[in-house]
Amino acid sequence: MTATRTVLSLSLLAFLTGGCVSKPLKIETRTGSNYEELGEGQGSATGIMLFNFIPIGQNERFVRAYEAAVKSKGGDALLNPEISERWFWAYMLNLYRTTVRGTVIRYK
């Protein structure tokens, strides 16, 4: 009984800890002229908090929106990024939509 409780407790702890892991978003700033401007790009990503506790697509939402904005013009990075968010609250879930806009560039 004690061994089962220990295994379940450790499994729950690993699940909760691992569920909150995401990769960092690094936004580069370039001041040189070693790039070509491709135009305005925009990307969005959505995440949900189920029961205000379980993240679904939430942790890497900013990264996915940034990458979608860069890919919208086929570039490598964004200059002057603007990040905006919209929220929707319901009884069982919260919906978060992140939009990233900026000038898409391609390195030469």
N, C-alpha and C positions, 0 to 999 in steps of 0.2 A: 504494500500500500504506500509506504513512504517512498520507495523507488519510483513508483508510477507518478506520484505527486511531484517529485523532483524533476522527472523527465518532462512532465506537462508544464511545469513552471518555467523551466529553461527553454522549452520550445516556444511558449508564449512570449517570453522575454526576447528571444531571437527574432520572432515574427514582428513584434512591435518595434524593435530597434532597427531591423532591416527595412521595414516599411517606410521609414523616415529618411532614407538615404537618397541623395540626388547629386548630380554633378554640378559644379559651379558654372555660372555664366560669366565669361570674360569678354568684355567689350573693349576692343582695341581702339586706340586713338592714334591716328597718323597725322603728322604735320608736314611730311615731305610731299613731293609730287610724283612718287613712284607708283602711281595708280591711275586708273581710268574710271571716271564716273559713268555709271550705267543708267542712272535715273532713280526716281523714288520707288522704294519697295515697301511692301507691307505684308505682315504675316500674323496669324492668330493661332492660339492654342487654348484648349479648354480643360479644366480640371474640376473634379467633384469631390466634396467632402460628404460622404455618406454617414448619416447619423451624427454629423459634426465631429467624427472621430476617425473614419476610415478614408484615407486619401486614395482617389482613383484618378490617375493621370495628373496629379497635383504637383508632385515634387519637381518635375522637369518642365513645367509649363512655360517658364520664361525662356528656357533654352530652345524648346520646340518652336515658340513664336519667333525668336530671333533667327533661327535657322530657316524658317519658312519665309521670312522677309528677305534674307540673303538669296535664297533660291528663287524667289519670285522674279528676279532679273538675271539669274545665272551668275552671280558674283561671288566674291570671297569674304566680304565684310561689310559693315555699315558705318557710315559717318553720321554724326549728329542723331543718334537714335532717340526716339520718343516712345516711351512705354506708357500705355494706358490700360486700365482694368475696368471691367463691368462685373457686377455681382448679381446673383439671383438667389434669394433665400426661399426655401420651402420647408415644410414640416420635417421631412426626413433627410433632406440634402441641401447643400449649398453649392451653387454652380459659379465658377470663376472663369471669366474669359479675358485673356491677356492679348493685347494687340501691340505690335512693335512696328514702327515706321521709321524710315531713314533713307539716306542716300546710299544706294548700293554701289560698291566699288569692286574692281577687279585689279589685282596686283599685276604689274608688268614684269 
